[in-house]
Amino acid sequence: MSGRGRKAVLPPAGHRAEPPLAPDGLVVTVTNKAGFKKEFDFAELPVAGPMQRSLAKAFAAQSRGWTSHKSAGTYWIKVGLFAGFLSGLDSPLDDLDGLTAATMQTWRDNHISTNTGKSTLSLVRTLLQQDPRLAAGPVAEELARRIPQATPSSESYEEAERERVMLTAQRQFRAAWLRIGENTRLLNRWLSGDIAESSREWKLGEILDHTARTGDVPRTLYPSGQREAANRRLLGGRGPQKTWGRLFLTRSELTALAVLLTDRFGWNLSLYDRMPVPTTAPSAGETTSVTYQVQVEKRRAGSGLWFSTENITDSGADSPGRLITQALEATAHARALASSLAPGADLLMVARSYRPEQEHLDLDRPAPVDPLVFGVSDNMGQVWARSHGLGGSPFRRSRRTTVTDEGRPLQHTQGTHESTYVLPDRRVQRASRGVFEDGAHEAHAQALAVVFGGKITDEPDPEHQETATVDCEDEESSPWPATEGGCGADFLLCLACPNAHVHPGHHPRLAHLHQQILSLRSALGDRSFHERWSVHLLRLQDLRDKVGPAAWTAALARVSDTDRTVVQLLVKKDLAP
């Protein structure tokens, strides 16, 4: 059930691309972004010929939007599962037009309970909806049923987890960077003739020159056919760090670098496969810092808009760009060798492999240039994590951690940022509980701030002191005490005080005040009105609701000249600059 594949080059400009579906209607050819082709033979599926051709036709139609063999391979696996399901029916179908709603319900029931099953349902539905015979009717209705969103299977790192992963990566990459830097300085001294000939350092420099040009140290071929590193005593051992690793990163060390880059910049793992060497942005007389222009590939973009540029500055040891500088230094010899072996090769993430690749099958990733490999695969991430006792590949969780901590989209849309990274993340959810609780308390406090804070009574109390708006029960216990004693609050603020008492005698004045404040809305701009009057207006409206709209309206007929004078003074006082 594996798709057949073969290599090809990208068609020249102006050349009409061949149709993805072969004349026999059974083989679909998918061309990835790099121009390589891979064939998928639907004759392998365990269903009838007409069904094979219908599925191939739907697959071909959907494939026009794909830019990678990985996407095609994912659909191919799901099509195989669907074909296996159909072949197991009591009455196998001849073609897609024989599907029934009951059959599709069974298919759904078999997969709806797991994340993988939900993905299978979604992809197969996408393909089946390419067939016009399934555009209407019971089967179409069944296909249109909502598929629940997958339960997030990963979450961002807790701080202690992240520190452990990053410390592991830092230690490994820093050791490699220091090793390569030390040997590079020795090589440069040898090339400039600054080392005494035949000395130990001179001999090491000669070996390093050979290593830089060939990717390996000189080796001795034994009769058994085994090739061992020569000068092992001089080199100090036969391991990679003592031989070719003096100038080249191992694949594990390159993975450690990628882990650090993901943590720093939130880049996808797939970006490292084809990331060009960063260029230096021009600076106006700046000598203490350097700004790199990094091209970041957007795998899902189309129409040639596959890269965005990020400017990253190295202005010191703790600046983001320092890691880019170190990456350039650690990969310098490998990049120079790659350029000499394959002119035009200009990729940042390159390492020296232990052994040549037997056959390059993943054509979405750049082909190795023996003995060099490019990029970081998911398998490399898994091997790296296991070798350090860290569990699974760290890239997805590390990227999720950086994106959620950054609080803004990185190489994706705002919708994806919220729906895929922030909202489903369990660490974010746990951390947000306190924020939600604080927000609820704040909202409650704000709500209390715009309601009448006192008491409504049927008659005045002779023990209370009359103010311009209410009767005060005890000005000495005011929430807004004056420095000289008593209450320091404005009369309009009395409506927010728990010591305030309002009886029917206050209703006319307060109803008139409410009316006058409303009239100011047309005289002032929205911003000015909101800043000066909105809180007072809301408190009066809350008081009106508690008194009752009928009693409030009736009170307007009892407004006295004194009430009008007092209200005018209150409004003018608050309007005064």
Long-range contacts (C-beta under 8 A, 24 or more apart in sequence): 1-44, 1-76, 1-77, 1-80, 3-38, 3-39, 3-40, 3-41, 3-72, 3-73, 3-76, 4-38, 4-39, 4-40, 4-41, 5-37, 5-38, 5-39, 5-69, 5-361, 5-363, 6-37, 6-38, 6-39, 7-36, 7-37, 7-363, 8-35, 8-36, 8-37, 9-35, 10-34, 10-35, 11-35, 19-60, 20-60, 20-63, 20-64, 21-56, 21-57, 21-60, 25-53, 25-56, 25-57, 26-52, 26-53, 26-56, 27-56, 28-56, 28-59, 28-60, 28-63, 30-63, 30-66, 30-69, 30-72, 32-66, 32-67, 32-68, 32-69, 32-363, 32-364, 33-67, 33-68, 33-306, 33-364, 34-363, 34-364, 34-366, 36-69, 36-363, 38-69, 38-72, 38-363, 40-72, 40-76, 42-79, 45-79, 45-80, 45-83, 46-83, 46-84, 46-87, 47-83, 47-86, 47-87, 47-92, 47-93, 48-92, 48-93, 48-94, 48-95, 50-94, 50-95, 51-83, 51-86, 51-93, 51-94, 51-95, 51-96, 54-95, 54-96, 54-131, 55-79, 55-82, 55-83, 55-96, 55-127, 57-130, 57-131, 58-127, 58-128, 58-130, 58-131, 59-127, 61-130, 62-126, 62-127, 62-130, 65-302, 67-299, 67-300, 67-302, 68-299, 68-364, 69-362, 69-363, 69-364, 70-364, 74-123, 75-123, 75-127, 78-119, 78-120, 78-123, 78-124, 78-127, 79-124, 79-127, 81-120, 81-124, 82-107, 82-120, 82-124, 85-110, 96-128, 96-131, 96-133, 96-134, 97-133, 97-134, 99-128, 99-134, 99-139, 100-138, 100-139, 101-138, 101-139, 101-141, 101-142, 104-139, 104-142, 104-143, 105-142, 108-142, 108-145, 112-147, 112-148, 115-150, 115-151, 115-153, 118-147, 118-148, 118-149, 118-150, 119-150, 121-147, 122-147, 152-424, 152-425, 152-426, 154-396, 154-397, 154-400, 155-397, 155-400, 155-425, 155-426, 155-427, 156-397, 156-400, 156-401, 156-404, 156-405, 156-425, 156-427, 156-428, 157-397, 157-398, 157-401, 157-427, 158-427, 162-263, 162-398, 162-401, 164-390, 165-259, 165-263, 165-390, 165-394, 165-398, 166-259, 166-260, 166-263, 168-256, 168-388, 168-390, 169-256, 169-257, 169-259, 169-260, 169-263, 170-256, 170-260, 172-252, 172-253, 172-256, 173-253, 173-256, 173-257, 173-260, 173-326, 173-330, 176-245, 176-249, 176-250, 176-253, 176-256, 176-330, 177-326, 177-329, 177-330, 179-241, 179-245, 179-246, 180-246, 180-247, 180-248, 180-249, 180-329, 180-330, 180-332, 180-333, 181-329, 181-330, 183-208, 183-246, 183-247, 184-247, 184-329, 184-332, 184-333, 187-212, 187-247, 200-234, 203-231, 203-234, 204-234, 204-235, 207-231, 207-234, 207-235, 208-246, 208-247, 211-243, 211-244, 211-246, 211-247, 211-248, 211-333, 212-247, 212-333, 212-336, 212-337, 213-337, 213-340, 214-337, 215-244, 215-248, 215-337, 215-352, 215-371, 215-372, 216-243, 216-244, 216-371, 217-243, 217-244, 240-352, 240-354, 244-352, 244-371, 245-352, 247-333, 247-334, 248-333, 248-334, 248-351, 248-352, 249-330, 249-331, 249-334, 249-350, 249-351, 249-352, 250-351, 250-352, 250-354, 251-351, 251-352, 251-353, 251-354, 251-373, 251-380, 252-380, 252-383, 252-384, 252-387, 253-330, 253-351, 254-331, 254-349, 254-350, 254-351, 254-376, 254-380, 255-376, 255-380, 255-381, 255-383, 255-384, 256-384, 257-327, 257-330, 257-349, 258-349, 258-376, 258-381, 258-395, 259-381, 259-384, 259-394, 259-395, 259-398, 260-323, 261-323, 261-327, 262-394, 262-395, 262-398, 262-399, 262-402, 263-398, 263-401, 263-402, 264-320, 264-323, 264-402, 265-310, 265-312, 265-320, 265-402, 265-410, 266-399, 266-402, 266-403, 266-406, 266-410, 266-411, 267-296, 267-399, 267-410, 267-411, 268-299, 268-395, 268-399, 268-411, 269-376, 269-378, 269-381, 269-393, 269-395, 269-396, 269-399, 270-297, 270-299, 271-296, 271-297, 272-348, 272-349, 272-375, 272-376, 273-349, 273-364, 273-365, 273-366, 273-374, 273-375, 273-376, 273-377, 274-347, 274-366, 274-374, 274-375, 275-347, 275-348, 275-349, 275-375, 276-346, 276-347, 276-348, 277-328, 277-335, 277-346, 277-347, 277-348, 278-312, 278-324, 278-328, 278-348, 281-311, 288-315, 289-313, 289-314, 289-315, 289-316, 289-319, 289-321, 290-314, 290-321, 290-325, 291-321, 292-321, 292-324, 294-324, 296-411, 298-411, 308-411, 334-372, 337-372, 338-369, 338-372, 338-374, 341-369, 341-370, 341-372, 342-369, 345-369, 345-374, 347-374, 347-375, 349-374, 349-375, 349-376, 350-374, 400-425, 401-427, 404-428, 449-496, 449-535, 450-535, 450-538, 450-539, 450-542, 451-538, 451-539, 451-542, 452-495, 452-496, 452-500, 452-502, 452-539, 452-540, 452-542, 452-543, 452-546, 453-495, 453-496, 453-497, 453-498, 453-500, 453-539, 454-494, 454-495, 454-497, 454-498, 454-499, 454-500, 454-501, 454-502, 455-500, 455-501, 455-502, 456-501, 456-502, 456-503, 456-543, 456-546, 456-547, 457-501, 457-502, 457-503, 458-503, 458-504, 459-503, 459-504, 460-501, 460-503, 460-505, 461-501, 464-501, 467-491, 467-494, 468-494, 468-566, 468-569, 468-570, 469-494, 469-495, 469-500, 469-506, 469-509, 469-510, 469-513, 469-570, 470-494, 470-495, 470-497, 470-500, 470-501, 470-502, 470-506, 471-500, 471-501, 471-502, 471-503, 471-506, 472-497, 472-499, 472-500, 472-501, 473-499, 473-500, 473-501, 474-499, 475-499, 490-574, 491-570, 492-536, 492-570, 492-574, 495-536, 495-539, 495-540, 495-543, 496-539, 502-543, 502-547, 504-551, 504-555, 507-547, 507-551, 507-552, 507-555, 507-558, 508-555, 508-556, 508-558, 508-559, 508-560, 508-563, 509-559, 509-563, 509-566, 509-567, 510-540, 510-543, 510-555, 511-544, 511-552, 511-553, 511-555, 511-556, 511-559, 512-556, 512-559, 512-563, 512-564, 512-567, 513-540, 513-567, 513-570, 513-571, 514-540, 514-541, 514-544, 514-552, 515-556, 516-567, 516-568, 516-571, 517-571, 520-571, 532-574, 532-575, 533-574
